[in-house]
Amino acid sequence: IIDSGIDYNHVDLTTNIWKNLGEIPENGIDDDGNTYIDDVYGWDFHSIPEDNQPNEGEHGTHVAGIVGAISDNNQGIAGVMWSCQLMAIRVLGDQGSSDEGGYTSNIAKGITYAVNNGADIINMSLGADSNDFTLKQAIDYAYSQGIVLVAAAGNDNTTIESYPAAYGNVISVGATDTNNSRANFSNYGSWVDIVAPGVEILSTLNGGGYGNKSGTSMSTPFVSGLAGLILAKNPLLSPNQVNNIIGQSADQIEWMTGEFIGRINVE
């Protein structure tokens, strides 16, 4: 989850949080030799200086819950994947905070970290309207390693492309509302590959809570979770094959007047 961090102590997430078993916690040593000291839960590329506590952001916690909140625990919600590992990678300040937003260079570093530490799917509920060379290099590297890449199309109600979603090797996700129509904020256009619910989505919040959020940021982890279920069936599938299965199994809904698009069908 490349985002604003994950509250990895949340009761509905904790057993599905990725842990770097190559690190001995809090000994001040880079035990696994990956150049990151005590990166037990992931890494915070946003803080200055960078640190090993990627747990600040509520946006990322909400996204993580949609992918993989624990199921059958009589607690809160259930994620799309009930058994998974959520790697916390912080590259953004949280929405509404004094350090909101971030840098594409840090997103690129986060992608590279995820690939090098064993991620199968990278969820990017973020975007910018500029095509950045460093970001594209990281995306291409991840794709070359067989990683499924999923990104939010953006919330500006425009056809202007958002990156990394608009790259050809990334699954670009738009948002539907409670009537199965295009959410009035969702970006659209031929560069959007698939859509998923994105309005008033209930998920995990920092400190053990729950709440509703809207945005293509919320739609994207539905697709990432579905990609995870597909890979659980067949881990040998390529990113292209996963993308094709998601598209071919989708329900066609009216996206714009006279235009149709696939909305994911997890079943």
Disulfide bonds with the S-S distance in Angstrom:
none
